[in-house]
Structure formats: C-alpha cells, structure tokens
Amino acid sequence: MRYLKVFAQGRGGRDHTDKIVARFYQRDNCGADQLMHEEIAFNLDREGEYEHGLYDLHLSGDINGDGKEDFLDQRIFNSFVNVFMLLGWFDFCAGHSHCLTMHVKHYSANGKPNAIELNFIERSGEQETLVYKASAYDGDGDAVMDSFTNTDVNRSGKVDELDKALIRVLCKFFLEFKWYAHKE
C-alpha cells in the first residue's frame, strides 16, 4: 500500500506554519513503512501571517511520476499545500503532532481508484490516535471523486459545502500525484 503523510510545522514557538512536509510512503507485505519521497514547502511571509499561495517549494524529484521534474510538479504540489492549509490541521506546540494521511481505499473493476480515505491523526509521544476520517468516492468509474462523507474537515463546527470542496480538491491533487498502487 502507498500513502501520503502531510504535516505542518511552526518554528520557534510561533503560532503559524513555516513549513509543510509531504512524505510519500510505501508499506511492504510485512507491514513496514518505507519513506520513498519527501517534498517540502516553506512559508515566504517573514512576518508570521499565512498568506495563501506564498510558499517556496523544495521539489526533490518527479512528484507526479511522468518521468520529469517540471512546472507541472510544482503546480500540483503548490496547489495541494494551499488546500491543506485551509484545513487548519496543525499544532504548533508539539512539532508535527497532527498529520493527515491519504490513501486509496478501493479500486473499481477497471483498476482506477474509486475510494480515497483521509485520516486525521494526532500524536502524543509514540502514540497515534485517529481523531476523525473522511472519504471520497467515485460512483461511476471515471476517476473523479463525486461523493463524500459528511465530515467537518476544517473544524468550523458545521459540515457544509466547503468541507466537501476541501475533500474533493485534496483528493484531486492526491490522484494527480499518482501515489497509489495501480491495479490492472
């Protein structure tokens, strides 16, 4: 199984995000996780206020598996980072104690992903706790997620169209990373 683990970090006790880290893992048949790839985005705003889109990307390779590192890789990752920031799923007191993991949960008969699961995890020491999860589904096999669980992913206190839009867009970019096992 392949999965993506994303977390935000704040530096020096400040209450904003300086860095977003996306780690691409592969789990082997014995259950061991191996880090295969890592991407980092740094906040460019030196005053400490998050400004949508102001990230300096550190791309270390071909993020979408098309055989080349180019502008498309940067666009996909930058867009994903900006949507991730809208979740507000980070904790500045304890490093990266909050993280989001994403993986394909199910494949359709034609081999395309048709269910993606998002797990919102909180870590205390070595103990990880699943706080909540969300899922997106492709009901017609066209590789576009078109139905979603009713989950308050941005923790606004209500489940609304913004939550569904955030899930939809995160899943869209996750699929563009092509970080899943392809089923034939």
Helices and strands as residue ranges (DSSP letters): E 2-9, E 19-27, E 33-43, E 55-58, H 71-87, E 98-107, E 113-124, E 127-137, E 147-148, H 161-177
